[in-house]
Amino acid sequence: MFEGFSRETVSFLSDLDRNNNKEWFEAHRQDYETLIVEPALNLIETMAPVAERLTPQHKATPKINQSLRRIHRDTRFSKDKTLYNPRIHMVFWTGDHPNRSAGIHLVLAHDHFGYGSGHWAFDPEGLEKYRRSVLDDAARAELDTALESASEKGCFLGEEELKRLPRGYDADGRAAQLLRRKGLVARTGENIGFDDRIFGPQAVDFVTEIFEALAPLDAWIDRHVT
């Protein structure tokens, strides 16, 4: 049973943020295993039964590159050559792949514990389904109910990706706002700080509350987009 992250984990992430190089990381690899990998996999394993009971069912696989994102960054196509992600990123997803599905994300960094749900960018077919759905009054009302649930945990949509309505669509008001999106993600801001429950025995109950508040958005995507 997961009993909460330690403050030492946060200290490690803070140190990594300041010493983001291979020499420092290799010198502290055992700390990485003890303070990052072990507790993260423990939380994922503990939350697996909760994730499976959600509607829709969310997958939880306690492995690196599955529910636990790699700490090593892929710098091949990025101008940012920073080697390591100074955060713990966990994902519980609904579809066939953690990177191609709606899901609930948990992120522990040196200065905050954040979370969110949804899908970053729909594929072309999914995007068309999404656009048709937000033009439907009943489906749009369902979406707003799901977003209201997420907002109760401090999770909100970010800025709209498009400045204008997509070609071939005509709408105003709430429908127009939603049409200017390419995906749907409701999440906390990085200025959220820490809720102390993540560091103690209340962590599982706290994360369960997060799951229950965020799952409706993934459920909407599952019904109307995928």
C-alpha positions in Angstrom: 0.0 0.0 0.0 1.3 3.4 -1.0 1.9 5.6 2.1 2.8 8.9 0.3 5.8 10.4 -1.3 8.6 11.5 0.9 10.0 15.0 1.1 13.3 13.5 0.1 11.8 12.7 -3.3 11.0 16.4 -3.8 14.5 17.3 -2.7 15.9 14.9 -5.3 13.8 16.5 -8.0 14.9 19.9 -6.9 18.6 18.8 -7.0 18.1 17.3 -10.5 16.5 20.5 -11.7 19.7 22.3 -10.7 22.1 19.6 -11.8 20.6 18.3 -15.0 23.6 16.5 -16.4 24.7 12.9 -16.8 27.5 13.0 -14.3 25.3 14.1 -11.5 22.5 11.7 -12.4 24.8 8.7 -12.6 26.3 9.6 -9.2 22.8 9.6 -7.8 21.3 6.7 -9.7 20.5 4.7 -6.6 18.7 7.7 -5.1 16.7 7.8 -8.4 15.7 4.2 -8.0 14.8 4.5 -4.3 13.2 8.0 -4.3 11.6 8.1 -7.7 11.0 4.7 -9.4 10.0 2.6 -6.3 7.4 5.0 -4.8 6.0 5.9 -8.2 5.5 2.2 -9.2 4.0 1.6 -5.7 1.5 4.3 -6.2 0.6 3.1 -9.7 0.1 -0.5 -8.4 -1.9 0.7 -5.5 -4.2 2.8 -7.7 -4.7 0.1 -10.4 -7.9 -1.4 -8.8 -9.4 2.1 -8.5 -8.5 2.9 -12.1 -10.1 -0.3 -13.3 -13.4 0.6 -11.5 -13.7 4.0 -13.2 -16.0 4.6 -16.1 -14.4 4.2 -18.6 -11.9 1.7 -17.2 -8.4 3.2 -17.0 -5.3 1.1 -17.4 -2.5 1.2 -14.8 0.7 -0.7 -15.7 3.4 -0.2 -13.1 6.3 -0.1 -15.5 8.6 2.6 -16.9 7.3 3.6 -20.4 3.8 2.5 -19.4 2.2 4.2 -16.5 5.5 5.8 -15.4 7.0 8.1 -18.0 10.7 7.9 -18.6 12.9 10.4 -16.8 15.2 10.6 -19.8 14.1 13.1 -22.4 14.1 12.5 -26.2 16.2 15.4 -27.4 16.7 14.3 -31.0 14.2 16.8 -32.5 14.2 19.4 -29.8 16.1 22.6 -29.4 16.1 21.9 -25.6 18.9 19.5 -25.0 18.2 19.0 -21.3 18.7 15.4 -20.6 16.2 14.6 -17.8 12.7 15.5 -16.9 12.9 16.7 -13.3 9.5 15.4 -12.4 7.5 12.2 -11.9 4.9 11.8 -14.6 2.3 9.0 -14.2 -0.5 8.2 -16.6 -3.6 6.1 -16.4 -5.1 5.7 -19.9 -8.4 4.5 -21.5 -7.4 3.2 -24.9 -4.8 1.1 -26.6 -1.7 3.2 -25.9 -0.8 5.8 -23.1 0.3 8.3 -25.8 -2.7 8.0 -28.1 -5.6 7.8 -25.6 -7.5 10.0 -23.1 -6.1 9.5 -19.6 -5.5 10.9 -16.2 -2.1 12.3 -15.5 -0.3 12.9 -12.2 2.8 15.0 -12.0 5.1 15.5 -9.0 7.7 18.2 -9.5 10.1 20.0 -7.1 7.6 22.8 -6.5 4.1 21.3 -7.1 1.9 18.2 -7.4 -0.4 18.6 -10.5 -2.9 16.5 -12.3 -5.3 16.6 -15.2 -7.2 14.5 -17.7 -8.2 14.4 -21.4 -6.5 14.1 -24.7 -3.9 16.5 -26.0 -4.6 16.3 -29.7 -7.2 14.3 -31.5 -6.3 12.5 -34.8 -8.1 13.8 -37.9 -11.0 11.4 -37.6 -11.4 12.0 -33.9 -11.2 15.8 -34.4 -14.1 15.6 -36.9 -16.1 13.6 -34.4 -15.3 16.0 -31.6 -16.4 19.0 -33.7 -19.7 17.4 -34.6 -20.3 16.5 -31.0 -19.8 20.0 -29.6 -22.4 21.3 -32.1 -24.9 18.9 -30.6 -26.6 20.6 -27.6 -27.0 17.4 -25.5 -23.4 16.3 -26.1 -22.1 19.8 -25.4 -24.0 19.9 -22.1 -22.5 16.5 -21.1 -19.1 18.0 -21.8 -19.7 21.0 -19.7 -20.9 18.8 -16.8 -17.6 16.8 -17.1 -15.6 20.0 -17.1 -17.4 21.2 -14.1 -16.5 18.0 -12.3 -12.8 18.6 -13.2 -13.0 22.2 -12.0 -13.9 21.0 -8.5 -10.3 19.8 -8.3 -8.9 22.9 -9.8 -8.5 21.6 -13.4 -9.4 23.8 -16.3 -9.0 24.0 -20.1 -6.1 26.0 -21.4 -6.2 28.5 -24.2 -7.9 27.6 -27.4 -5.5 26.5 -30.1 -7.2 28.2 -33.1 -7.8 31.9 -33.6 -10.7 31.3 -36.0 -13.4 28.6 -36.4 -12.3 25.6 -38.5 -13.2 25.8 -42.2 -16.7 24.7 -42.9 -18.1 25.3 -39.4 -20.4 28.0 -38.2 -21.2 28.6 -34.6 -21.2 31.1 -31.8 -21.1 31.2 -28.0 -20.0 28.1 -26.2 -19.9 25.9 -29.3 -17.6 28.3 -31.0 -15.2 28.3 -28.1 -15.0 24.5 -28.1 -14.6 24.4 -31.9 -11.4 26.3 -31.7 -9.8 23.4 -29.9 -7.7 20.5 -31.3 -7.9 18.5 -28.1 -9.4 18.5 -24.6 -7.2 18.7 -21.5 -8.3 20.0 -18.1 -5.4 20.4 -15.7 -4.1 22.3 -12.8 -1.6 25.1 -13.2 2.0 24.8 -12.1 1.4 27.3 -9.4 -0.8 24.9 -7.5 1.9 24.0 -5.0 1.6 20.9 -2.8 -1.4 19.4 -1.1 0.3 17.8 2.0 -1.9 14.7 1.6 0.3 13.4 -1.2 3.1 13.0 1.4 1.2 10.9 3.9 -1.2 8.0 4.4 -4.1 10.0 3.0 -2.4 10.0 -0.4 -4.5 7.1 -1.8 -7.8 8.7 -0.8 -6.6 12.0 -2.2 -5.6 10.5 -5.6 -8.9 8.5 -5.6 -10.8 11.8 -5.3 -8.8 13.2 -8.2 -9.6 10.1 -10.3 -13.3 10.3 -9.6 -13.4 14.1 -10.5 -11.4 13.7 -13.7 -12.8 10.5 -15.1 -16.0 12.1 -16.6 -13.9 14.1 -19.1 -12.2 10.9 -20.3 -15.6 9.2 -20.4 -17.0 12.0 -22.7 -14.0 11.6 -25.0 -14.5 7.9 -25.0 -18.2 8.2 -26.0 -18.0 11.0 -28.5 -14.5 11.0 -30.0 -12.8 7.7 -30.0 
